[in-house]
Amino acid sequence: MTILRLRGDAPFVLRVGFNDHNPVLDALLGKECGGARVPVDALVIEGHWAVRHKDLVDQAAAGRQLVIDYRVDQWTIAGASALPAGRAVYSCDEIGREAKTIAADAVAAQRNAIWTLAPGCHIDTVGGAAWDATLRLLDETIELIGEMPWARILGTPAALATEDGSHRLIEELRTRGVEKVMLTVGPINSDGDGENVLRLVQALGGAGLRVHLTHQGAIGLAGLAMGAQSFDAGLLGQAEVFDFEGYRALRARGWRGRSAHPRAYAAPLLVSVRKEVLGKVFSLKAVRAAFECDGQCCTSRIDGALLYPVTHFMVRRSSQVRSVLDVPVEMRAGQVQTLFGEAEKLYEAIRGVRRTDRTALEGSDLTVLSERMSDVHRASRHLRRVLESSHWAAS
């Protein structure tokens, strides 16, 4: 197996979904696309799926790519798969009281990982029970391993992505000497939320903290522009949203997940879309050249994204991440704005083809594409507003 590694300070990180372990492993081993090299620096696997994903865990550990996310935050959700066997649900107070044992279990689960994460609860109020339990888990992890772990910080924009919330978080982390943060904030329901998440990333980076932003797609790219050193999302458009209370509501209704339509990565648009829609876009002569790819997945044909979706996604997304992180810090915002601008311009070109040739794409195809592009439009708008103003948006 040959893996193309990115430099240490410019990682491409993939969060592995519940059913993604086998296709990701095949891509790593070159089985999907005739031995094609796949660039990835870290694979984030949620701790409660480690047994299900054992072969991928073993491969990632051997390649020094494994990150285990021990999702203690989900322990407060009845029916969550992350709950320990035989346990119905925890309160944050209980997690705080049992922090020493929980931290020890979390560290043991990460014994072959390249990052050590101190687990955290979901914070909806700074200074509340989840905040206290998160800090207790961080303290116990520091004491247990004798060095600084990554702080695992999860919560709502209203709690964390505010001027006061950022100041208090930075103060607590600085007091402990923490240098690295895995940050999960959501849901992002408004422009204000999106802007403030980016301002939080900027504040943490400005305080000298290394920030890894999770569960983000286009906003993850904007986060790189504001100082994040990496971000993760799932395969082909999955795990690009974090909605803790939404997940709680789904579990309460007995939701067990559902299969998504097969997707492929429309790289110049920065989004993953249904394969049948992307196939129709490839047939549009006016825009076809924009989708050319020089990776092994597409050496002899333009539709490698459809034939080898995992390999194509990882090759192209890693290239886009590297295009941002390989330029000087002060130029990264401009690079991300260029990526967003090119994506929006191409989308308008596709819409233009549809206006002049109603048979080129069906209205439903354009609707699917429009829904996916809304994430890019929002991220572009959030980044522009943060760059134009230093003021936090009203909550």
C-alpha positions as CSV (number, residue, x, y, z in Angstrom):
1,M,0.0,0.0,0.0
2,T,1.2,3.5,-0.9
3,I,-0.2,6.5,0.9
4,L,0.5,10.0,-0.2
5,R,1.1,11.9,3.1
6,L,0.6,15.6,3.4
7,R,3.0,17.7,5.5
8,G,2.4,17.7,9.2
9,D,0.9,21.2,9.5
10,A,-1.5,20.8,6.6
11,P,-3.5,17.7,7.2
12,F,-6.4,16.4,5.3
13,V,-8.7,14.7,7.9
14,L,-11.7,12.5,7.2
15,R,-14.4,11.6,9.7
16,V,-15.5,8.0,9.0
17,G,-19.3,7.4,9.1
18,F,-21.1,4.3,10.4
19,N,-21.1,2.5,7.0
20,D,-18.1,4.1,5.4
21,H,-15.3,1.9,6.9
22,N,-15.2,-0.6,4.1
23,P,-15.1,1.9,1.1
24,V,-12.6,4.0,2.9
25,L,-10.4,1.0,3.6
26,D,-10.7,-0.1,0.0
27,A,-9.5,3.4,-1.1
28,L,-6.6,3.3,1.3
29,L,-5.5,-0.1,0.0
30,G,-5.9,1.0,-3.7
31,K,-8.6,-1.5,-4.3
32,E,-11.2,1.0,-5.5
33,C,-9.1,2.5,-8.3
34,G,-6.4,0.2,-9.5
35,G,-3.8,1.0,-6.8
36,A,-4.3,4.8,-6.9
37,R,-2.7,6.6,-4.0
38,V,-5.1,8.2,-1.6
39,P,-3.9,11.2,0.4
40,V,-5.1,11.3,4.0
41,D,-3.3,12.3,7.2
42,A,-5.9,11.4,9.8
43,L,-9.0,9.3,10.0
44,V,-11.4,10.2,12.8
45,I,-13.3,7.1,14.0
46,E,-15.9,7.5,16.7
47,G,-15.0,5.3,19.7
48,H,-18.3,3.4,19.9
49,W,-17.8,2.2,16.2
50,A,-14.2,1.0,16.7
51,V,-15.2,-2.7,16.9
52,R,-17.4,-2.4,13.8
53,H,-14.6,-0.6,12.0
54,K,-11.8,-2.9,13.3
55,D,-10.0,-3.5,10.0
56,L,-9.9,0.2,9.2
57,V,-8.8,1.0,12.8
58,D,-6.0,-1.5,12.5
59,Q,-4.9,-0.1,9.1
60,A,-5.1,3.5,10.3
61,A,-3.1,2.7,13.4
62,A,-0.4,1.0,11.4
63,G,-0.2,4.0,9.1
64,R,-0.2,6.5,12.0
65,Q,-3.4,8.0,10.8
66,L,-5.9,7.0,13.6
67,V,-7.8,9.4,15.7
68,I,-10.5,8.0,18.1
69,D,-13.3,10.4,19.1
70,Y,-14.7,9.1,22.4
71,R,-18.2,10.6,22.2
72,V,-19.0,11.1,25.9
73,D,-21.3,14.0,24.8
74,Q,-23.8,11.5,23.5
75,W,-24.0,9.7,26.8
76,T,-26.7,12.2,27.8
77,I,-29.0,11.1,24.9
78,A,-31.3,8.2,25.6
79,G,-30.8,5.4,23.1
80,A,-27.5,6.8,21.6
81,S,-25.2,4.2,20.3
82,A,-22.3,5.7,22.1
83,L,-23.7,4.8,25.5
84,P,-21.7,2.2,27.4
85,A,-23.2,-1.3,27.4
86,G,-26.0,-1.7,29.9
87,R,-26.3,2.0,30.6
88,A,-29.5,3.9,29.8
89,V,-28.4,7.5,30.0
90,Y,-26.1,9.8,32.1
91,S,-26.5,13.3,33.4
92,C,-23.7,15.8,33.0
93,D,-23.4,15.8,36.8
94,E,-22.9,12.0,36.8
95,I,-20.2,12.3,34.1
96,G,-18.5,15.0,36.2
97,R,-18.5,12.8,39.3
98,E,-17.2,9.8,37.3
99,A,-14.7,11.8,35.3
100,K,-11.6,10.0,36.5
101,T,-12.9,6.6,35.4
102,I,-14.3,8.0,32.2
103,A,-11.1,9.7,31.3
104,A,-9.2,6.5,31.9
105,D,-11.5,4.5,29.6
106,A,-11.2,7.2,26.9
107,V,-7.4,7.2,27.1
108,A,-7.4,3.4,26.9
109,A,-9.6,3.5,23.8
110,Q,-7.1,5.8,22.1
111,R,-4.0,3.8,22.9
112,N,-3.1,3.5,19.2
113,A,-4.2,6.9,18.1
114,I,-2.0,9.8,17.0
115,W,-3.9,12.4,19.0
116,T,-5.1,12.0,22.6
117,L,-8.5,13.8,23.1
118,A,-9.9,14.6,26.5
119,P,-13.6,13.8,26.1
120,G,-16.2,16.5,26.6
121,C,-19.9,17.0,27.2
122,H,-22.2,19.1,25.0
123,I,-22.2,22.6,26.3
124,D,-25.3,24.7,26.0
125,T,-24.5,27.1,28.8
126,V,-21.0,28.4,29.7
127,G,-20.7,27.7,33.5
128,G,-23.3,25.0,33.5
129,A,-23.1,21.3,34.4
130,A,-21.8,20.3,30.9
131,W,-19.1,23.0,31.1
132,D,-18.0,21.9,34.5
133,A,-18.0,18.2,33.5
134,T,-15.9,19.0,30.4
135,L,-13.3,20.8,32.4
136,R,-13.2,18.0,35.0
137,L,-12.7,15.4,32.2
138,L,-9.9,17.6,30.8
139,D,-8.2,17.9,34.2
140,E,-8.4,14.2,34.8
141,T,-7.0,13.4,31.3
142,I,-4.1,15.8,31.9
143,E,-3.3,14.2,35.2
144,L,-3.6,10.7,33.8
145,I,-1.3,11.0,30.8
146,G,1.1,13.5,32.2
147,E,1.0,15.8,29.1
148,M,-1.4,18.0,27.3
149,P,-4.2,16.3,25.4
150,W,-6.4,17.9,22.8
151,A,-9.4,19.6,24.6
152,R,-12.6,18.2,23.1
153,I,-15.0,21.1,23.1
154,L,-18.6,20.7,21.8
155,G,-21.6,23.0,22.1
156,T,-24.0,25.4,20.6
157,P,-23.1,28.7,18.9
158,A,-25.2,30.6,21.6
159,A,-22.9,29.1,24.3
160,L,-19.5,29.0,22.7
161,A,-19.5,31.3,19.7
162,T,-19.9,34.6,21.5
163,E,-17.4,37.1,22.6
164,D,-17.9,36.2,26.3
165,G,-17.9,32.5,25.6
166,S,-14.7,32.7,23.6
167,H,-13.0,34.7,26.3
168,R,-14.0,32.2,29.1
169,L,-13.0,29.2,27.0
170,I,-9.6,30.7,26.2
171,E,-9.0,31.5,29.8
172,E,-9.8,28.0,31.0
173,L,-7.6,26.4,28.3
174,R,-4.7,28.8,28.9
175,T,-4.8,28.2,32.6
176,R,-4.3,24.5,32.0
177,G,-1.6,25.0,29.3
178,V,-3.8,23.4,26.6
179,E,-2.5,24.0,23.1
180,K,-4.9,22.0,20.9
181,V,-8.6,22.0,20.5
182,M,-11.0,19.8,18.6
183,L,-14.0,22.1,18.2
184,T,-17.5,21.1,17.3
185,V,-20.1,23.9,17.2
186,G,-23.7,23.7,15.9
187,P,-26.3,23.8,14.6
188,I,-25.5,26.8,12.4
189,N,-29.0,28.0,11.8
190,S,-28.4,31.6,10.8
191,D,-25.8,33.9,9.2
192,G,-25.0,35.1,12.7
193,D,-24.2,31.6,13.9
194,G,-21.9,31.0,10.9
195,E,-20.1,34.3,11.3
196,N,-19.6,33.7,15.1
197,V,-18.3,30.2,14.6
198,L,-15.6,31.7,12.3
199,R,-14.9,34.4,14.9
200,L,-14.5,31.8,17.6
201,V,-12.0,29.9,15.4
202,Q,-10.2,33.2,14.8
203,A,-10.1,34.0,18.6
204,L,-8.8,30.6,19.5
205,G,-6.1,30.8,16.8
206,G,-5.2,34.3,17.9
207,A,-4.7,33.0,21.4
208,G,-2.1,30.5,20.1
209,L,-4.3,27.5,20.1
210,R,-4.3,24.9,17.3
211,V,-7.9,24.4,16.2
212,H,-9.3,21.4,14.5
213,L,-12.9,22.1,13.4
214,T,-15.3,19.1,13.0
215,H,-18.5,18.3,11.1
216,Q,-18.1,21.0,8.5
217,G,-17.9,21.2,4.7
218,A,-17.6,24.6,3.1
219,I,-17.5,26.3,6.4
220,G,-14.5,24.1,7.2
221,L,-12.7,25.7,4.4
222,A,-13.7,29.2,5.7
223,G,-12.4,28.0,9.1
224,L,-9.0,27.4,7.6
225,A,-9.0,31.0,6.4
226,M,-9.7,32.2,9.9
227,G,-6.9,30.3,11.6
228,A,-8.0,26.6,11.9
229,Q,-5.2,24.2,11.1
230,S,-7.5,21.5,9.9
231,F,-11.2,20.4,9.7
232,D,-13.1,17.2,9.1
233,A,-16.3,16.1,7.5
234,G,-17.6,12.8,6.4
235,L,-17.4,11.0,3.1
236,L,-19.1,12.6,0.1
237,G,-21.1,15.2,2.0
238,Q,-21.9,13.3,5.1
239,A,-21.2,14.6,8.7
240,E,-21.2,18.2,7.5
241,V,-23.7,19.3,10.1
242,F,-23.7,19.1,13.9
243,D,-27.1,19.3,15.6
244,F,-27.0,17.7,19.1
245,E,-30.6,18.4,20.0
246,G,-31.8,17.4,16.6
247,Y,-30.1,14.0,17.1
248,R,-31.7,13.7,20.6
249,A,-35.1,14.3,19.0
250,L,-34.4,11.7,16.3
251,R,-33.4,9.1,18.9
252,A,-36.5,9.8,20.9
253,R,-38.6,8.9,17.9
254,G,-36.7,5.7,17.4
255,W,-34.7,6.8,14.3
256,R,-32.0,4.4,13.3
257,G,-30.5,6.1,10.3
258,R,-31.2,5.7,6.6
259,S,-29.3,5.1,3.4
260,A,-28.4,8.2,1.4
261,H,-28.6,8.4,-2.4
262,P,-25.2,7.4,-3.9
263,R,-23.1,10.6,-4.3
264,A,-20.0,11.8,-6.1
265,Y,-17.8,14.8,-5.5
266,A,-18.4,17.8,-7.8
267,A,-15.0,19.1,-6.9
268,P,-15.0,22.6,-8.6
269,L,-18.4,23.2,-6.9
270,L,-17.0,22.1,-3.5
271,V,-20.1,19.8,-2.9
272,S,-21.1,16.2,-3.2
273,V,-24.3,15.5,-5.2
274,R,-26.3,12.6,-6.4
275,K,-24.4,10.6,-9.0
276,E,-27.2,10.8,-11.6
277,V,-27.2,14.6,-11.3
278,L,-23.4,14.9,-11.6
279,G,-23.5,12.5,-14.6
280,K,-25.9,14.9,-16.4
281,V,-23.7,17.9,-15.5
282,F,-20.7,16.1,-17.1
283,S,-22.7,15.9,-20.3
284,L,-22.9,19.7,-20.6
285,K,-20.2,20.7,-23.1
286,A,-20.2,24.3,-21.8
287,V,-18.9,23.4,-18.4
288,R,-17.3,20.0,-18.9
289,A,-13.7,21.3,-18.9
290,A,-14.1,22.6,-15.3
291,F,-14.5,19.1,-14.0
292,E,-11.3,17.7,-15.4
293,C,-9.1,16.0,-12.8
294,D,-5.5,15.0,-13.1
295,G,-5.7,12.3,-10.4
296,Q,-5.4,8.6,-11.2
297,C,-9.1,8.3,-10.7
298,C,-9.6,10.3,-13.9
299,T,-6.5,9.7,-16.0
300,S,-8.5,8.3,-19.0
301,R,-12.0,9.7,-18.6
302,I,-13.9,12.6,-17.0
303,D,-16.3,10.5,-15.1
304,G,-13.8,9.0,-12.6
305,A,-15.8,10.8,-9.9
306,L,-18.7,8.5,-10.7
307,L,-16.7,5.3,-11.1
308,Y,-14.3,5.8,-8.1
309,P,-16.2,8.2,-5.8
310,V,-14.2,7.7,-2.6
311,T,-10.8,7.9,-4.3
312,H,-11.9,11.0,-6.3
313,F,-13.3,12.7,-3.2
314,M,-10.2,12.2,-1.1
315,V,-7.8,13.2,-3.9
316,R,-9.7,16.4,-4.8
317,R,-10.7,17.5,-1.3
318,S,-7.1,17.0,0.0
319,S,-5.8,19.1,-2.9
320,Q,-8.3,21.9,-2.1
321,V,-7.3,21.8,1.6
322,R,-3.6,21.9,0.6
323,S,-4.2,24.8,-1.8
324,V,-5.3,26.8,1.3
325,L,-2.8,25.7,3.9
326,D,0.2,25.7,1.6
327,V,0.0,29.5,1.2
328,P,1.1,32.0,3.9
329,V,-1.5,32.6,6.6
330,E,-2.2,36.1,5.5
331,M,-3.2,34.8,2.0
332,R,-5.5,32.0,3.1
333,A,-8.7,34.1,3.2
334,G,-8.1,35.2,-0.4
335,Q,-7.4,31.6,-1.5
336,V,-10.7,30.4,0.1
337,Q,-12.6,33.3,-1.4
338,T,-11.2,32.3,-4.8
339,L,-12.4,28.7,-4.3
340,F,-15.9,29.9,-3.3
341,G,-16.0,32.4,-6.1
342,E,-15.0,29.9,-8.8
343,A,-17.6,27.4,-7.4
344,E,-20.4,30.1,-7.5
345,K,-19.4,31.2,-11.0
346,L,-19.5,27.6,-12.3
347,Y,-22.9,27.1,-10.7
348,E,-24.2,30.1,-12.5
349,A,-22.8,28.8,-15.7
350,I,-24.7,25.5,-15.2
351,R,-27.9,27.5,-14.5
352,G,-27.3,29.4,-17.7
353,V,-27.1,26.2,-19.7
354,R,-30.4,25.1,-18.2
355,R,-32.0,28.4,-19.2
356,T,-31.0,28.1,-22.8
357,D,-31.5,24.3,-23.1
358,R,-34.4,23.0,-21.0
359,T,-33.4,19.4,-22.0
360,A,-29.9,19.7,-20.5
361,L,-31.0,19.3,-16.9
362,E,-34.4,18.6,-15.4
363,G,-35.8,21.2,-13.0
364,S,-35.5,18.6,-10.2
365,D,-31.8,18.1,-11.0
366,L,-31.2,21.9,-10.7
367,T,-33.1,21.9,-7.4
368,V,-30.8,19.2,-6.0
369,L,-27.8,21.1,-7.1
370,S,-29.1,24.3,-5.7
371,E,-29.8,22.8,-2.3
372,R,-26.2,21.5,-2.1
373,M,-24.7,24.8,-3.3
374,S,-26.6,26.7,-0.6
375,D,-23.8,25.5,1.8
376,V,-21.2,27.2,-0.3
377,H,-23.2,30.4,-0.7
378,R,-23.6,30.6,3.1
379,A,-20.0,29.9,3.9
380,S,-18.9,32.5,1.3
381,R,-21.2,35.0,2.9
382,H,-20.1,34.2,6.4
383,L,-16.4,34.6,5.6
384,R,-16.9,37.8,3.7
385,R,-18.8,39.4,6.6
386,V,-16.2,38.3,9.1
387,L,-13.5,39.8,7.0
388,E,-15.4,43.1,6.6
389,S,-16.2,43.6,10.3
390,S,-14.6,42.8,13.6
391,H,-17.9,42.8,15.5
392,W,-19.5,39.6,16.8
393,A,-23.0,39.1,15.3
394,A,-26.0,39.4,17.6
395,S,-27.0,36.1,19.1
